[in-house]
Amino acid sequence: MNINIKVYLHAKGTNFLQSGSFPVTTSDYKKDPDWTAAVAAYEWIQQLKASYVASDDLRINQVNLY
């Protein structure tokens, strides 16, 4: 199954949205949906942070699951 994540970011003086769909194990999601979604979001946010490493003002304003 897939979960959809939206991350609202601020970098280089601009606010913007990144969103994506990520696969998770259905059995894990049924056992603990919050934890499973949090792990997927955390891993993706780490990738986003790595891609904006040159930005001194990077901040995550909001994360939504939809």
C-alpha positions in Angstrom: 0.0 0.0 0.0 1.0 3.6 -0.4 0.7 6.6 1.8 0.8 10.2 0.6 2.8 12.8 2.3 3.0 16.6 1.9 5.9 18.6 3.4 5.7 22.4 3.6 9.2 23.8 3.6 11.0 27.1 3.8 14.4 27.4 2.1 16.4 30.2 0.5 13.7 32.7 1.5 10.8 30.9 -0.2 8.0 28.7 1.1 7.1 25.7 -1.0 5.5 22.3 -1.0 6.9 18.9 -1.7 4.6 15.9 -1.9 4.9 12.3 -2.8 3.5 8.8 -2.5 5.5 6.1 -0.6 5.1 2.4 -0.3 4.6 0.9 3.2 3.9 -2.7 4.3 0.2 -3.2 4.7 0.6 -5.4 7.8 2.9 -2.8 9.5 0.4 0.0 8.7 -2.5 -2.1 10.1 -0.6 -2.7 13.3 0.5 0.9 13.9 -0.5 3.4 11.2 1.0 6.4 13.0 4.4 4.8 13.5 4.6 3.4 9.9 3.7 6.8 8.4 6.1 8.6 10.7 9.0 6.3 9.6 8.2 6.9 5.9 7.9 10.6 6.4 11.1 10.8 8.5 13.1 8.9 5.8 11.8 11.2 3.1 12.4 14.4 5.1 16.1 13.3 5.6 16.4 13.0 1.8 14.9 16.5 1.4 17.2 18.0 4.0 20.2 16.5 2.2 19.1 18.0 -1.1 18.9 21.5 0.5 22.1 21.3 2.5 23.4 24.6 1.1 20.4 26.5 2.4 21.1 28.1 5.8 17.5 28.9 6.4 15.9 25.4 5.8 13.0 24.6 8.0 10.1 22.3 7.9 6.8 24.1 8.6 4.3 21.3 8.4 3.9 17.6 7.5 0.6 16.2 6.4 -0.6 12.7 5.5 -3.4 12.5 3.0 
